[in-house]
Amino acid sequence: MSTAVWTGIIASILYLLATLVMVTALRRRSELSRPSMLVISLLALLFHSCSLWHLMVSDAGIRLGLFPVAALIGAFGAAVVIFASLYRSLEWVSVMVFPYCAVAIPLAVFVQTGYAPKHLSHGIGAHVLLSISAYTVLALAACQAVLVMIQHQQLKGGHIRGLMRHFPPIQSMETVLFELLGAGVMLLTVAIATGFIYVDDLFSQHIAHKTVLTLISWLVFAVLLVGRYHLGWRGVTAVRFTLTGFTFLLLAFFGSQLVLEVILRR
């Protein structure tokens, strides 16, 4: 069994364990042991990172196929949630991120799509890392938007049900949403700028659609932030803009890769 496989399996198990502990604590309305959760989460992230290193890095270059990148995004997301939890409670987002990681890692390890490793220049490498970081933060914002939408619908219906009863007030949830959006848009702006600088032809045939979709996504998020700070947009409006912007970004990141690597096997 390769190092990527056994470390990936351990990481998935630890992520599932962390999810179970958090959901149990929420259901029982008991106080979550933050030190214990931090240890489990950090161990999961450590094994996750080790698995990705052995899977993606080789003498032939960096392997950036569909499933490895999905697992890498999960690692970035887990890292953001873990370290952000040191100053802000984000257990409700972790319940969405950790199961995603538990599924993404086995897909990356066991499903081969035929993507050939490639050597990346420093500029392109920085662009890729910034793009993945921006996507990760905005994906977390989309998860937060879904939770805000559910909370808003239940409040509109007159009562809060299930795990939502243990979530923070909707004002706090919206504050976190816009914090994530602000950070994500800043990262996406820098990622787009480095793309124009280091990518030879950003509008070439193979990546033109990705560029256009990413720019549309950036525009949607930018309009939302302007509307928030100048017009007071919040609630359902914020959720709709967030999910719309993230949909364009999702298509830009994974749409063509899914078709080429998994469906067409190219």
C-alpha positions as CSV (number, residue, x, y, z in Angstrom):
1,M,0.0,0.0,0.0
2,S,1.5,3.3,-1.1
3,T,2.0,6.2,1.3
4,A,-0.6,8.3,-0.5
5,V,-3.2,5.6,0.1
6,W,-2.7,4.7,3.7
7,T,-2.3,8.4,4.8
8,G,-5.4,9.3,2.8
9,I,-7.4,6.5,4.4
10,I,-6.4,7.7,7.9
11,A,-7.2,11.3,7.0
12,S,-10.7,10.3,5.8
13,I,-11.4,8.4,9.0
14,L,-10.2,11.3,11.2
15,Y,-12.4,13.8,9.2
16,L,-15.4,11.5,9.7
17,L,-14.6,11.2,13.4
18,A,-14.4,14.9,13.8
19,T,-17.7,15.3,12.0
20,L,-19.4,12.8,14.3
21,V,-18.0,14.5,17.4
22,M,-19.3,17.9,16.3
23,V,-22.7,16.7,15.2
24,T,-23.1,14.7,18.5
25,A,-22.2,17.8,20.5
26,L,-24.7,20.0,18.6
27,R,-27.5,17.4,19.0
28,R,-26.9,17.0,22.7
29,R,-26.4,20.8,23.2
30,S,-23.2,19.9,25.0
31,E,-20.1,22.0,25.1
32,L,-17.6,21.0,22.4
33,S,-14.1,20.1,23.7
34,R,-12.1,22.5,21.5
35,P,-8.7,21.1,22.4
36,S,-9.8,17.6,21.5
37,M,-11.4,18.8,18.2
38,L,-8.3,20.8,17.4
39,V,-6.1,17.7,17.8
40,I,-8.3,15.5,15.7
41,S,-8.7,18.1,13.0
42,L,-4.9,18.9,12.9
43,L,-4.1,15.2,12.7
44,A,-6.6,14.8,9.8
45,L,-5.1,17.8,8.0
46,L,-1.5,16.4,8.6
47,F,-2.3,13.0,7.0
48,H,-4.4,14.8,4.3
49,S,-1.4,16.9,3.4
50,C,1.0,14.0,3.4
51,S,-1.3,12.0,1.1
52,L,-1.6,14.9,-1.3
53,W,2.2,15.4,-1.4
54,H,2.9,11.8,-2.3
55,L,0.0,11.8,-4.8
56,M,0.7,15.1,-6.6
57,V,4.4,15.8,-6.4
58,S,6.8,13.8,-8.5
59,D,10.0,14.1,-10.5
60,A,7.8,14.4,-13.6
61,G,6.1,17.5,-12.2
62,I,2.9,18.4,-10.4
63,R,-0.3,16.4,-11.0
64,L,-3.3,18.8,-11.1
65,G,-6.1,16.5,-12.3
66,L,-9.7,16.9,-11.4
67,F,-9.8,14.8,-8.2
68,P,-6.4,15.8,-6.8
69,V,-7.3,19.5,-7.1
70,A,-10.7,18.8,-5.5
71,A,-8.8,17.1,-2.6
72,L,-6.3,20.0,-2.4
73,I,-9.2,22.5,-2.2
74,G,-10.6,20.4,0.7
75,A,-7.2,20.6,2.5
76,F,-7.2,24.4,2.0
77,G,-10.8,24.6,3.3
78,A,-10.0,22.4,6.4
79,A,-6.9,24.6,7.2
80,V,-9.0,27.8,7.0
81,V,-11.7,26.3,9.2
82,I,-9.3,24.9,11.7
83,F,-7.2,28.0,12.1
84,A,-10.1,30.4,11.9
85,S,-11.8,28.5,14.8
86,L,-9.0,29.8,17.1
87,Y,-10.7,33.2,17.1
88,R,-14.2,32.5,15.7
89,S,-16.5,29.5,16.2
90,L,-17.0,27.8,12.8
91,E,-18.2,24.3,13.8
92,W,-21.2,24.6,11.5
93,V,-19.0,25.1,8.5
94,S,-16.7,22.2,9.6
95,V,-19.7,19.9,9.4
96,M,-19.8,20.6,5.7
97,V,-16.1,20.8,5.0
98,F,-14.8,17.7,6.8
99,P,-17.2,15.2,5.1
100,Y,-16.3,16.7,1.8
101,C,-12.6,16.0,2.5
102,A,-13.4,12.5,3.6
103,V,-15.0,11.8,0.2
104,A,-12.5,13.8,-1.9
105,I,-9.4,12.1,-0.7
106,P,-10.4,8.5,-1.7
107,L,-11.5,9.8,-5.1
108,A,-8.1,11.5,-5.6
109,V,-6.2,8.4,-4.5
110,F,-8.1,5.6,-6.2
111,V,-9.7,7.2,-9.3
112,Q,-7.2,7.8,-12.1
113,T,-8.3,10.2,-14.9
114,G,-5.1,10.1,-16.9
115,Y,-3.9,13.7,-16.2
116,A,-0.1,13.9,-16.9
117,P,2.1,15.7,-14.3
118,K,3.5,19.0,-15.5
119,H,6.4,21.2,-14.4
120,L,5.1,24.7,-13.4
121,S,7.1,27.9,-13.4
122,H,7.1,30.0,-10.2
123,G,4.7,32.5,-11.7
124,I,2.2,29.9,-12.8
125,G,2.6,28.0,-9.5
126,A,1.7,31.2,-7.6
127,H,-1.3,31.8,-9.9
128,V,-2.5,28.2,-9.3
129,L,-2.1,28.5,-5.5
130,L,-3.9,31.8,-5.4
131,S,-6.7,30.5,-7.6
132,I,-7.1,27.4,-5.4
133,S,-7.0,29.6,-2.2
134,A,-9.6,32.0,-3.7
135,Y,-11.9,29.1,-4.7
136,T,-11.6,27.5,-1.3
137,V,-12.6,30.7,0.6
138,L,-15.5,31.4,-1.8
139,A,-16.6,27.8,-1.5
140,L,-16.7,28.2,2.3
141,A,-18.7,31.4,1.7
142,A,-21.2,29.4,-0.5
143,C,-21.5,26.8,2.3
144,Q,-22.2,29.6,4.8
145,A,-24.8,31.1,2.3
146,V,-26.6,27.8,2.3
147,L,-26.8,27.8,6.0
148,V,-28.0,31.4,6.1
149,M,-30.7,30.5,3.6
150,I,-31.9,27.6,5.7
151,Q,-31.9,29.7,8.8
152,H,-33.7,32.6,7.1
153,Q,-36.4,30.2,5.8
154,Q,-36.9,28.7,9.2
155,L,-37.1,32.1,10.8
156,K,-39.7,33.2,8.2
157,G,-41.7,30.0,9.0
158,G,-41.8,31.0,12.7
159,H,-39.7,28.3,14.3
160,I,-36.1,26.9,14.1
161,R,-35.8,23.1,13.7
162,G,-33.1,20.5,14.1
163,L,-29.4,21.4,14.3
164,M,-30.2,25.0,13.3
165,R,-31.5,25.6,16.8
166,H,-27.8,25.5,18.0
167,F,-26.5,27.9,15.4
168,P,-25.5,31.5,16.1
169,P,-28.0,34.3,15.4
170,I,-28.6,35.1,11.7
171,Q,-26.8,38.5,12.1
172,S,-23.6,36.7,13.2
173,M,-24.0,34.2,10.4
174,E,-24.2,37.0,7.8
175,T,-21.2,38.7,9.3
176,V,-19.1,35.6,8.8
177,L,-20.5,35.2,5.2
178,F,-19.3,38.7,4.3
179,E,-16.0,38.2,6.0
180,L,-15.4,35.1,3.8
181,L,-16.7,36.9,0.7
182,G,-14.3,39.9,1.3
183,A,-11.3,37.6,1.7
184,G,-12.3,35.5,-1.2
185,V,-12.7,38.4,-3.6
186,M,-9.4,39.8,-2.6
187,L,-7.7,36.5,-3.3
188,L,-9.6,36.1,-6.6
189,T,-8.6,39.6,-7.7
190,V,-4.9,38.8,-7.1
191,A,-5.3,35.4,-8.8
192,I,-6.8,37.0,-11.9
193,A,-4.0,39.6,-12.0
194,T,-1.3,37.0,-11.8
195,G,-3.1,35.0,-14.6
196,F,-2.9,38.1,-16.9
197,I,0.8,38.5,-16.0
198,Y,2.1,34.9,-16.1
199,V,-0.2,33.0,-18.4
200,D,0.9,33.4,-22.0
201,D,-2.5,33.7,-23.6
202,L,-5.3,33.9,-21.0
203,F,-7.9,33.9,-23.7
204,S,-6.5,30.9,-25.6
205,Q,-8.9,28.3,-26.9
206,H,-8.4,25.9,-24.0
207,I,-8.9,28.4,-21.2
208,A,-11.0,31.2,-22.7
209,H,-14.2,29.9,-21.2
210,K,-12.5,29.5,-17.8
211,T,-11.3,33.1,-18.0
212,V,-14.7,34.5,-19.0
213,L,-16.6,32.5,-16.3
214,T,-14.1,33.6,-13.6
215,L,-14.4,37.2,-14.6
216,I,-18.2,36.9,-14.5
217,S,-18.0,35.3,-11.0
218,W,-15.7,38.1,-9.8
219,L,-18.1,40.7,-11.1
220,V,-21.1,39.1,-9.3
221,F,-19.2,39.0,-6.0
222,A,-18.0,42.6,-6.5
223,V,-21.5,43.8,-7.1
224,L,-22.7,42.0,-4.0
225,L,-20.0,43.6,-1.8
226,V,-20.7,47.1,-3.2
227,G,-24.4,46.5,-2.6
228,R,-23.7,45.3,1.0
229,Y,-21.7,48.3,2.0
230,H,-23.6,51.0,0.1
231,L,-27.2,49.7,0.0
232,G,-27.3,47.4,3.0
233,W,-27.9,44.2,1.0
234,R,-28.3,41.1,3.2
235,G,-30.4,38.0,3.7
236,V,-31.9,36.3,0.6
237,T,-30.3,38.9,-1.7
238,A,-26.8,38.1,-0.3
239,V,-27.4,34.3,-0.6
240,R,-28.6,34.5,-4.2
241,F,-25.6,36.6,-5.3
242,T,-23.2,34.4,-3.4
243,L,-24.5,31.1,-4.9
244,T,-24.8,32.6,-8.4
245,G,-21.2,33.9,-8.2
246,F,-19.9,30.6,-6.9
247,T,-21.8,28.6,-9.6
248,F,-19.9,30.5,-12.3
249,L,-16.6,29.9,-10.4
250,L,-17.5,26.2,-10.0
251,L,-18.0,25.9,-13.7
252,A,-14.8,27.7,-14.4
253,F,-12.8,25.4,-12.1
254,F,-14.3,22.0,-12.7
255,G,-16.8,22.1,-15.6
256,S,-14.4,21.5,-18.5
257,Q,-12.1,19.3,-16.4
258,L,-15.0,17.0,-15.6
259,V,-15.9,16.6,-19.2
260,L,-12.3,16.2,-20.5
261,E,-10.9,13.9,-17.8
262,V,-13.8,11.8,-16.6
263,I,-16.3,11.7,-19.5
264,L,-14.0,12.0,-22.5
265,R,-10.9,10.6,-20.9
266,R,-8.6,13.2,-22.5
